[in-house]
Amino acid sequence: MLTHHIQPSPRQQSSGRKSAAVFVFLFALTLLVWPSPAFAANARAGEIQYPRSNLAHSYSAPLPFRVQPDDRTTRRGFEAFYNMDYAAAIRLFQQERVRYPDDPFVINHVLAAVLAKELDREGQLDATLYMGNKFLQLKAPPVDPQVRAQILDLSQRAFTLTNQELKKNPKDTDALFARAVARGLATVYSAVIEKKWLGALKEGLGAYHDDEHVLKIDPHYDDAKLVVGTFQYIVGSLSWWEKTIAFVANMHGSKRKGLVLLRQAVAGGGEESVDASTILALFLAREQKYGEALALLQRDYDNFPHNFIFGLAVADLLNASGHHDEAIAAYRELVRRGHAGFFPSAHVERAAFSLGLALRNQKNYAAAARAFDDAMNYPNANSGVAAPAALNAGEMYDLLGQREKALARYNQAIALAPNSDAARSASRFLKNPYSAS
């Protein structure tokens, strides 16, 4: 047994595992559509509070969930991880591994941090990449051979250790869950980095069935409800013919049951609770339950104020729920913090681009052009954002009657991403000015 993780009841202990958050996040985004901004808001504007923290990298707030092993190194590792300081998280989790070299949960901690750092480096932690099916055409990003070898070695070690425990006791819920997490992380690696879709599907289904098995043995094992609840909601949202395919894969779904399970995962207070909160907020927004969704995301951002993804999600949801002025204020605050060094490794150009779109929708073309320029010129900006930003800036300058600036931006869009949709549109507007009609 995995002795230092065993407590009388999983309801009263930390899960002691790094979650499969990215895994379920990707699958959720590929199957679901973000709610339209035209939806009426259900949350009152005055209820939204923005986090106020100093521009310094200190994670002094108490960790809002339990961890196991419950020591300072583990807590600091998760604080760094959720504040997107992946290098620090890897260093701290590696120290944890020295103490517990044969614990698959600890290995999953390291694996998750290494994988997240690589995804962040490649700009793959961008939700917009996984909207619809466009991500299926993305090319496999270049990966450092040493990083690839490290990921594969950690994955194999986690599988070996969990399978050894399950041979001794097939009903060992800790071992089943640890294997589910390892499979979830393998899903991310196969799908996002290697672009091996069949392999990703196999590992993803394996994670689902492992967690489902955990809940059959112990219905109160709340952390296992993250993946099962996510899949329940997703399958319950599919069309009848898509549900037929899911049925063949031995998956059944109910949106209502999925939301119940996710709420229980959040309330469980284990390491999965933050990730469950993020997924639950996504689904609640789809159901137009904006008040609860915003409360969940805002709490996560308050707890981890250096997490740019949480901050951007709050701003996006404000915009989607009809709180456009507050969304614009939130985007501007994210951009300000980015320039002040509050998000040192984040792609803050995404906030500047979203700010530009929000201002454009308000027909504030001059301010929108400045925001798009900021996105285009942000240090180390992803070309997938910078090129559309240049195109949009050109369109704004055309609407403002500043043709020379518009032409310069169209040429920049082509130079940034020559074979992109943005470049093709820019080529048209080089010949004829953009018009809003």
FENNOR-V847735 format. One record per residue. N is the residue number from 1. PSI is psi in whole degrees, 0 to 359 (none if undefined). BURIAL is I if it has 24 or more other C-alpha atoms within 12 Angstrom, else O. D_CENTER is the distance of its C-alpha to the mean C-alpha in Angstrom with 1 decimal. Layout:
BEGIN
n=N psi=PSI burial=BURIAL d_center=D_CENTER
n=N psi=PSI burial=BURIAL d_center=D_CENTER
END
This chain:
BEGIN
n=1 psi=162 burial=I d_center=32.2
n=2 psi=81 burial=I d_center=29.4
n=3 psi=316 burial=O d_center=31.6
n=4 psi=359 burial=O d_center=29.9
n=5 psi=353 burial=I d_center=27.1
n=6 psi=125 burial=O d_center=29.7
n=7 psi=167 burial=O d_center=30.4
n=8 psi=325 burial=O d_center=32.6
n=9 psi=129 burial=O d_center=29.8
n=10 psi=342 burial=I d_center=26.0
n=11 psi=337 burial=O d_center=26.0
n=12 psi=16 burial=O d_center=27.3
n=13 psi=164 burial=I d_center=25.4
n=14 psi=153 burial=I d_center=22.1
n=15 psi=332 burial=I d_center=20.4
n=16 psi=27 burial=I d_center=20.6
n=17 psi=147 burial=I d_center=17.8
n=18 psi=139 burial=I d_center=14.4
n=19 psi=169 burial=I d_center=12.1
n=20 psi=39 burial=I d_center=10.7
n=21 psi=312 burial=I d_center=7.4
n=22 psi=321 burial=I d_center=5.6
n=23 psi=307 burial=I d_center=8.9
n=24 psi=329 burial=I d_center=9.0
n=25 psi=314 burial=I d_center=5.8
n=26 psi=313 burial=I d_center=7.5
n=27 psi=325 burial=I d_center=10.7
n=28 psi=315 burial=I d_center=10.2
n=29 psi=330 burial=I d_center=9.3
n=30 psi=339 burial=I d_center=12.3
n=31 psi=345 burial=I d_center=14.6
n=32 psi=154 burial=I d_center=14.1
n=33 psi=131 burial=I d_center=15.0
n=34 psi=141 burial=I d_center=13.7
n=35 psi=147 burial=I d_center=16.8
n=36 psi=143 burial=O d_center=19.5
n=37 psi=343 burial=I d_center=20.3
n=38 psi=347 burial=O d_center=23.8
n=39 psi=142 burial=O d_center=23.1
n=40 psi=145 burial=O d_center=25.1
n=41 psi=141 burial=I d_center=23.5
n=42 psi=356 burial=I d_center=24.0
n=43 psi=138 burial=I d_center=23.2
n=44 psi=141 burial=O d_center=25.8
n=45 psi=322 burial=O d_center=25.1
n=46 psi=351 burial=O d_center=26.7
n=47 psi=350 burial=O d_center=24.4
n=48 psi=125 burial=I d_center=21.5
n=49 psi=138 burial=O d_center=21.8
n=50 psi=143 burial=I d_center=20.0
n=51 psi=141 burial=I d_center=19.6
n=52 psi=105 burial=O d_center=22.5
n=53 psi=156 burial=O d_center=22.3
n=54 psi=151 burial=O d_center=24.3
n=55 psi=71 burial=O d_center=23.1
n=56 psi=148 burial=O d_center=23.4
n=57 psi=68 burial=O d_center=21.2
n=58 psi=131 burial=O d_center=22.4
n=59 psi=70 burial=I d_center=20.4
n=60 psi=341 burial=O d_center=23.3
n=61 psi=143 burial=O d_center=21.9
n=62 psi=142 burial=O d_center=22.3
n=63 psi=128 burial=I d_center=19.4
n=64 psi=17 burial=I d_center=18.6
n=65 psi=164 burial=I d_center=18.6
n=66 psi=149 burial=I d_center=21.1
n=67 psi=159 burial=I d_center=20.9
n=68 psi=126 burial=I d_center=23.2
n=69 psi=140 burial=I d_center=25.1
n=70 psi=79 burial=I d_center=25.5
n=71 psi=170 burial=O d_center=26.5
n=72 psi=321 burial=O d_center=25.8
n=73 psi=316 burial=I d_center=24.3
n=74 psi=315 burial=I d_center=21.6
n=75 psi=315 burial=I d_center=20.8
n=76 psi=325 burial=I d_center=20.6
n=77 psi=316 burial=I d_center=18.4
n=78 psi=326 burial=I d_center=15.7
n=79 psi=315 burial=I d_center=16.4
n=80 psi=318 burial=I d_center=15.8
n=81 psi=310 burial=I d_center=12.7
n=82 psi=347 burial=I d_center=10.9
n=83 psi=12 burial=I d_center=12.7
n=84 psi=25 burial=I d_center=11.2
n=85 psi=77 burial=I d_center=14.8
n=86 psi=327 burial=I d_center=14.2
n=87 psi=316 burial=I d_center=17.8
n=88 psi=321 burial=I d_center=19.1
n=89 psi=317 burial=I d_center=17.0
n=90 psi=315 burial=I d_center=18.4
n=91 psi=316 burial=I d_center=21.8
n=92 psi=319 burial=I d_center=21.8
n=93 psi=329 burial=I d_center=20.6
n=94 psi=322 burial=I d_center=23.2
n=95 psi=321 burial=O d_center=25.7
n=96 psi=322 burial=I d_center=24.7
n=97 psi=329 burial=I d_center=25.3
n=98 psi=322 burial=O d_center=28.8
n=99 psi=325 burial=O d_center=29.7
n=100 psi=70 burial=I d_center=28.3
n=101 psi=338 burial=O d_center=28.5
n=102 psi=22 burial=I d_center=28.7
n=103 psi=116 burial=I d_center=26.1
n=104 psi=333 burial=I d_center=23.3
n=105 psi=317 burial=I d_center=20.9
n=106 psi=319 burial=I d_center=21.5
n=107 psi=321 burial=I d_center=21.0
n=108 psi=327 burial=I d_center=17.6
n=109 psi=309 burial=I d_center=16.7
n=110 psi=314 burial=I d_center=17.9
n=111 psi=315 burial=I d_center=16.3
n=112 psi=319 burial=I d_center=12.7
n=113 psi=319 burial=I d_center=13.4
n=114 psi=315 burial=I d_center=15.2
n=115 psi=316 burial=I d_center=12.6
n=116 psi=320 burial=I d_center=9.8
n=117 psi=318 burial=I d_center=12.6
n=118 psi=317 burial=I d_center=13.6
n=119 psi=320 burial=I d_center=10.4
n=120 psi=319 burial=I d_center=10.3
n=121 psi=323 burial=I d_center=14.0
n=122 psi=0 burial=I d_center=13.9
n=123 psi=24 burial=I d_center=11.6
n=124 psi=355 burial=I d_center=9.4
n=125 psi=50 burial=I d_center=6.0
n=126 psi=113 burial=I d_center=7.1
n=127 psi=328 burial=I d_center=6.4
n=128 psi=338 burial=I d_center=10.2
n=129 psi=336 burial=I d_center=10.9
n=130 psi=13 burial=I d_center=10.2
n=131 psi=125 burial=O d_center=12.3
n=132 psi=211 burial=O d_center=15.5
n=133 psi=6 burial=O d_center=17.0
n=134 psi=328 burial=O d_center=17.1
n=135 psi=339 burial=I d_center=14.6
n=136 psi=337 burial=O d_center=17.4
n=137 psi=356 burial=O d_center=19.7
n=138 psi=142 burial=O d_center=17.7
n=139 psi=151 burial=O d_center=19.7
n=140 psi=127 burial=O d_center=18.8
n=141 psi=153 burial=O d_center=18.0
n=142 psi=135 burial=O d_center=20.6
n=143 psi=136 burial=O d_center=19.9
n=144 psi=127 burial=O d_center=22.3
n=145 psi=326 burial=O d_center=24.5
n=146 psi=323 burial=O d_center=24.5
n=147 psi=317 burial=O d_center=20.7
n=148 psi=316 burial=I d_center=20.9
n=149 psi=321 burial=O d_center=23.8
n=150 psi=317 burial=I d_center=22.1
n=151 psi=314 burial=I d_center=19.2
n=152 psi=321 burial=I d_center=21.8
n=153 psi=316 burial=O d_center=24.1
n=154 psi=319 burial=I d_center=21.6
n=155 psi=313 burial=I d_center=20.6
n=156 psi=322 burial=O d_center=24.3
n=157 psi=318 burial=I d_center=25.3
n=158 psi=318 burial=I d_center=22.9
n=159 psi=317 burial=I d_center=24.3
n=160 psi=312 burial=O d_center=27.8
n=161 psi=317 burial=I d_center=27.8
n=162 psi=321 burial=I d_center=26.3
n=163 psi=325 burial=I d_center=28.7
n=164 psi=316 burial=O d_center=31.6
n=165 psi=322 burial=I d_center=30.9
n=166 psi=336 burial=O d_center=30.7
n=167 psi=325 burial=O d_center=34.0
n=168 psi=320 burial=O d_center=35.6
n=169 psi=99 burial=O d_center=34.1
n=170 psi=345 burial=O d_center=32.2
n=171 psi=18 burial=O d_center=31.3
n=172 psi=101 burial=I d_center=29.6
n=173 psi=325 burial=I d_center=26.5
n=174 psi=316 burial=I d_center=25.0
n=175 psi=319 burial=I d_center=25.5
n=176 psi=315 burial=I d_center=24.2
n=177 psi=319 burial=I d_center=21.0
n=178 psi=322 burial=I d_center=20.6
n=179 psi=323 burial=I d_center=21.2
n=180 psi=317 burial=I d_center=18.6
n=181 psi=315 burial=I d_center=15.9
n=182 psi=320 burial=I d_center=17.5
n=183 psi=322 burial=I d_center=17.5
n=184 psi=317 burial=I d_center=13.8
n=185 psi=326 burial=I d_center=13.1
n=186 psi=327 burial=I d_center=15.9
n=187 psi=314 burial=I d_center=14.4
n=188 psi=313 burial=I d_center=11.5
n=189 psi=313 burial=I d_center=14.3
n=190 psi=318 burial=I d_center=16.6
n=191 psi=312 burial=I d_center=14.5
n=192 psi=321 burial=I d_center=12.6
n=193 psi=311 burial=I d_center=15.2
n=194 psi=342 burial=I d_center=18.4
n=195 psi=37 burial=O d_center=18.0
n=196 psi=92 burial=O d_center=20.0
n=197 psi=321 burial=O d_center=19.1
n=198 psi=320 burial=O d_center=21.8
n=199 psi=321 burial=O d_center=21.0
n=200 psi=318 burial=I d_center=17.3
n=201 psi=318 burial=I d_center=18.7
n=202 psi=313 burial=O d_center=21.2
n=203 psi=322 burial=I d_center=18.9
n=204 psi=316 burial=I d_center=16.5
n=205 psi=325 burial=I d_center=19.7
n=206 psi=319 burial=I d_center=21.0
n=207 psi=317 burial=I d_center=18.2
n=208 psi=312 burial=I d_center=18.7
n=209 psi=327 burial=I d_center=22.5
n=210 psi=313 burial=I d_center=22.4
n=211 psi=325 burial=I d_center=20.6
n=212 psi=320 burial=I d_center=22.9
n=213 psi=319 burial=I d_center=25.8
n=214 psi=315 burial=I d_center=24.8
n=215 psi=335 burial=I d_center=25.0
n=216 psi=324 burial=O d_center=28.3
n=217 psi=316 burial=O d_center=29.7
n=218 psi=97 burial=O d_center=28.3
n=219 psi=347 burial=O d_center=27.0
n=220 psi=11 burial=I d_center=26.0
n=221 psi=83 burial=I d_center=23.5
n=222 psi=325 burial=I d_center=20.7
n=223 psi=331 burial=I d_center=17.9
n=224 psi=348 burial=I d_center=18.6
n=225 psi=347 burial=I d_center=18.0
n=226 psi=302 burial=I d_center=14.2
n=227 psi=316 burial=I d_center=14.4
n=228 psi=316 burial=I d_center=17.7
n=229 psi=320 burial=I d_center=16.9
n=230 psi=312 burial=I d_center=13.9
n=231 psi=323 burial=I d_center=16.3
n=232 psi=313 burial=I d_center=19.1
n=233 psi=315 burial=I d_center=17.5
n=234 psi=310 burial=I d_center=16.5
n=235 psi=323 burial=I d_center=19.9
n=236 psi=343 burial=I d_center=21.6
n=237 psi=354 burial=I d_center=20.2
n=238 psi=160 burial=I d_center=21.6
n=239 psi=169 burial=O d_center=25.0
n=240 psi=321 burial=O d_center=28.0
n=241 psi=328 burial=O d_center=28.1
n=242 psi=324 burial=O d_center=24.5
n=243 psi=329 burial=O d_center=25.2
n=244 psi=318 burial=O d_center=28.2
n=245 psi=317 burial=O d_center=26.1
n=246 psi=323 burial=O d_center=23.9
n=247 psi=321 burial=O d_center=27.2
n=248 psi=326 burial=O d_center=28.4
n=249 psi=11 burial=O d_center=25.4
n=250 psi=43 burial=O d_center=26.6
n=251 psi=132 burial=I d_center=23.7
n=252 psi=152 burial=I d_center=24.6
n=253 psi=153 burial=I d_center=22.6
n=254 psi=122 burial=O d_center=23.0
n=255 psi=317 burial=I d_center=20.8
n=256 psi=313 burial=O d_center=22.8
n=257 psi=323 burial=I d_center=22.6
n=258 psi=316 burial=I d_center=18.9
n=259 psi=322 burial=I d_center=18.4
n=260 psi=314 burial=I d_center=21.1
n=261 psi=319 burial=I d_center=19.5
n=262 psi=321 burial=I d_center=16.2
n=263 psi=321 burial=I d_center=18.3
n=264 psi=324 burial=I d_center=20.2
n=265 psi=321 burial=I d_center=17.3
n=266 psi=312 burial=I d_center=16.4
n=267 psi=338 burial=I d_center=20.1
n=268 psi=336 burial=I d_center=20.6
n=269 psi=18 burial=I d_center=19.5
n=270 psi=188 burial=I d_center=18.5
n=271 psi=338 burial=I d_center=15.7
n=272 psi=351 burial=I d_center=13.6
n=273 psi=324 burial=I d_center=14.2
n=274 psi=316 burial=I d_center=11.4
n=275 psi=321 burial=I d_center=8.8
n=276 psi=323 burial=I d_center=11.3
n=277 psi=317 burial=I d_center=11.5
n=278 psi=313 burial=I d_center=8.1
n=279 psi=318 burial=I d_center=8.8
n=280 psi=318 burial=I d_center=12.4
n=281 psi=319 burial=I d_center=11.9
n=282 psi=315 burial=I d_center=10.4
n=283 psi=321 burial=I d_center=13.5
n=284 psi=323 burial=I d_center=15.8
n=285 psi=320 burial=I d_center=15.3
n=286 psi=330 burial=I d_center=16.2
n=287 psi=7 burial=I d_center=19.2
n=288 psi=25 burial=I d_center=20.0
n=289 psi=69 burial=I d_center=19.9
n=290 psi=325 burial=I d_center=18.6
n=291 psi=311 burial=I d_center=20.3
n=292 psi=320 burial=I d_center=18.6
n=293 psi=315 burial=I d_center=15.1
n=294 psi=321 burial=I d_center=15.8
n=295 psi=319 burial=I d_center=17.4
n=296 psi=311 burial=I d_center=14.5
n=297 psi=321 burial=I d_center=12.0
n=298 psi=321 burial=I d_center=14.9
n=299 psi=317 burial=I d_center=15.8
n=300 psi=319 burial=I d_center=12.5
n=301 psi=322 burial=I d_center=13.0
n=302 psi=320 burial=I d_center=16.7
n=303 psi=328 burial=I d_center=16.1
n=304 psi=74 burial=I d_center=13.9
n=305 psi=346 burial=I d_center=15.2
n=306 psi=2 burial=I d_center=14.3
n=307 psi=98 burial=I d_center=10.5
n=308 psi=324 burial=I d_center=10.4
n=309 psi=318 burial=I d_center=6.9
n=310 psi=316 burial=I d_center=8.4
n=311 psi=318 burial=I d_center=11.6
n=312 psi=324 burial=I d_center=10.6
n=313 psi=320 burial=I d_center=9.3
n=314 psi=312 burial=I d_center=12.7
n=315 psi=317 burial=I d_center=14.6
n=316 psi=320 burial=I d_center=13.3
n=317 psi=324 burial=I d_center=14.2
n=318 psi=317 burial=I d_center=17.5
n=319 psi=316 burial=I d_center=18.2
n=320 psi=331 burial=I d_center=17.5
n=321 psi=4 burial=I d_center=19.7
n=322 psi=1 burial=I d_center=22.5
n=323 psi=67 burial=I d_center=22.4
n=324 psi=319 burial=I d_center=22.8
n=325 psi=319 burial=O d_center=24.7
n=326 psi=326 burial=I d_center=22.3
n=327 psi=316 burial=I d_center=19.3
n=328 psi=317 burial=I d_center=21.4
n=329 psi=320 burial=I d_center=22.2
n=330 psi=317 burial=I d_center=18.6
n=331 psi=316 burial=I d_center=17.8
n=332 psi=321 burial=I d_center=21.0
n=333 psi=321 burial=I d_center=20.2
n=334 psi=317 burial=I d_center=17.0
n=335 psi=317 burial=I d_center=19.1
n=336 psi=313 burial=O d_center=21.9
n=337 psi=323 burial=I d_center=19.9
n=338 psi=314 burial=I d_center=18.5
n=339 psi=335 burial=I d_center=22.2
n=340 psi=0 burial=O d_center=23.3
n=341 psi=15 burial=O d_center=21.1
n=342 psi=333 burial=I d_center=18.9
n=343 psi=76 burial=I d_center=15.7
n=344 psi=330 burial=I d_center=17.6
n=345 psi=3 burial=I d_center=15.1
n=346 psi=156 burial=I d_center=12.6
n=347 psi=78 burial=I d_center=13.2
n=348 psi=345 burial=I d_center=14.8
n=349 psi=336 burial=I d_center=16.6
n=350 psi=323 burial=I d_center=13.9
n=351 psi=319 burial=I d_center=15.0
n=352 psi=321 burial=I d_center=18.6
n=353 psi=315 burial=I d_center=18.2
n=354 psi=324 burial=I d_center=16.9
n=355 psi=315 burial=I d_center=19.8
n=356 psi=317 burial=I d_center=22.1
n=357 psi=318 burial=I d_center=21.3
n=358 psi=319 burial=I d_center=21.8
n=359 psi=323 burial=I d_center=25.1
n=360 psi=318 burial=I d_center=26.1
n=361 psi=335 burial=O d_center=25.9
n=362 psi=6 burial=O d_center=28.2
n=363 psi=25 burial=O d_center=30.5
n=364 psi=76 burial=O d_center=30.3
n=365 psi=325 burial=I d_center=30.6
n=366 psi=314 burial=I d_center=31.7
n=367 psi=324 burial=I d_center=28.8
n=368 psi=318 burial=I d_center=26.4
n=369 psi=318 burial=I d_center=28.0
n=370 psi=320 burial=I d_center=27.6
n=371 psi=318 burial=I d_center=23.9
n=372 psi=322 burial=I d_center=23.5
n=373 psi=319 burial=I d_center=25.8
n=374 psi=317 burial=I d_center=23.6
n=375 psi=317 burial=I d_center=20.5
n=376 psi=323 burial=I d_center=22.8
n=377 psi=4 burial=I d_center=24.3
n=378 psi=139 burial=I d_center=21.5
n=379 psi=130 burial=O d_center=21.9
n=380 psi=34 burial=O d_center=20.3
n=381 psi=141 burial=I d_center=18.6
n=382 psi=131 burial=I d_center=16.9
n=383 psi=334 burial=I d_center=19.7
n=384 psi=341 burial=I d_center=17.4
n=385 psi=318 burial=I d_center=17.2
n=386 psi=320 burial=I d_center=20.5
n=387 psi=310 burial=I d_center=22.6
n=388 psi=327 burial=I d_center=21.7
n=389 psi=317 burial=I d_center=22.1
n=390 psi=318 burial=I d_center=25.5
n=391 psi=311 burial=I d_center=26.4
n=392 psi=322 burial=I d_center=25.6
n=393 psi=317 burial=I d_center=27.5
n=394 psi=318 burial=I d_center=30.4
n=395 psi=320 burial=I d_center=30.5
n=396 psi=317 burial=I d_center=30.6
n=397 psi=326 burial=I d_center=33.4
n=398 psi=316 burial=I d_center=35.3
n=399 psi=332 burial=I d_center=35.2
n=400 psi=359 burial=I d_center=36.5
n=401 psi=20 burial=O d_center=39.3
n=402 psi=76 burial=O d_center=38.3
n=403 psi=322 burial=I d_center=38.7
n=404 psi=316 burial=O d_center=38.8
n=405 psi=321 burial=I d_center=35.5
n=406 psi=314 burial=I d_center=34.1
n=407 psi=320 burial=I d_center=35.6
n=408 psi=319 burial=I d_center=34.2
n=409 psi=322 burial=I d_center=30.6
n=410 psi=319 burial=I d_center=31.1
n=411 psi=324 burial=I d_center=32.4
n=412 psi=321 burial=I d_center=29.4
n=413 psi=319 burial=I d_center=27.0
n=414 psi=319 burial=I d_center=29.1
n=415 psi=324 burial=I d_center=29.3
n=416 psi=323 burial=I d_center=25.5
n=417 psi=81 burial=I d_center=24.7
n=418 psi=328 burial=O d_center=28.1
n=419 psi=18 burial=O d_center=27.1
n=420 psi=166 burial=O d_center=24.4
n=421 psi=323 burial=O d_center=24.8
n=422 psi=319 burial=I d_center=24.9
n=423 psi=320 burial=I d_center=27.8
n=424 psi=319 burial=O d_center=29.7
n=425 psi=319 burial=I d_center=29.5
n=426 psi=322 burial=I d_center=30.5
n=427 psi=322 burial=I d_center=33.5
n=428 psi=320 burial=O d_center=34.8
n=429 psi=348 burial=I d_center=34.6
n=430 psi=330 burial=I d_center=36.6
n=431 psi=317 burial=O d_center=39.4
n=432 psi=130 burial=O d_center=39.1
n=433 psi=148 burial=I d_center=37.5
n=434 psi=142 burial=I d_center=34.6
n=435 psi=152 burial=O d_center=35.6
n=436 psi=350 burial=O d_center=33.9
n=437 psi=none burial=O d_center=36.3
END
